[in-house]
Amino acid sequence: DTEVTQTPKHLVMGMTNKKSLKCEQHMGHRAMYWYKQKAKKPPELMFVYSYEKLSINESVPSRFSPECPNSSLLNLHLHALQPEDSALYLCASSQDSISGNTIYFGEGSWLTVV
Amino acid sequence: AQSVTQLDSQVPVFEEAPVELRCNYSSSVSVYLFWYVQYPNQGLQLLLKYLSGSTLVKGINGFEAEFNKSQTSFHLRKPSVHISDTAEYFCAVSAATGTASKLTFGTGTRLQVTL
């Protein structure tokens, strides 16, 4: 069982909607991540938070807005998305953002933009 | 920058047969290597990782991998597969230096185990 919990598991939204994906971990990890995975493709890193501060933004469009309210929570706010943004969004966490630490993934949120 | 190549997009194998999933990497710096498994409609789970030390790494579910620096490879093996091993397997690499844990994934290998 994953210890990274993501909600909702499935989300369908229109291109003018505003919605949010939520992620929670209670492992005491201080690094949290958002990955995007298209069908039959590998995950691609979007954002890294380290000690609640955004440390990496992989040139993600501004229609995706991450937020880390505290060390256990990570949100991804979605606004004015395009159909090509439909994908599995994976949240992950690790003890810290030092290379080599195991990254634990949640089960993901399936997003469909119509 | 680092890159990972998984040459086999699909590997069909019969139950109880051995299997090897191939992974080669490219990097100008020292690296850490990982194998993750993704079951249908689920997130990724770490099978094993190589950071340093013994080049033979044992992981969960009976999998093991061997780090070969001269061949820049990190192939995953299992001596006898089970139906439940059917899944997508991703090899990943990160630079051993620096402060950001940025994983670069290969394109994945679909392991299909049949009776």
Interface residues (C-beta under 8 A of the other chain):
Chain A: T2 V4 A31 K40 K41 P42 P43 E44 L45 V48 S50 S55 I56 L90 A92 S94 S97 I98 S99 G100 N101 T102 I103 Y104 F105 G106 E107 G108
Chain B: Y32 Y36 N41 Q42 G43 L44 Q45 L46 K49 L51 F90 S94 A95 A96 T97 G98 T99 A100 S101 K102 L103 F105 G106 T107 G108
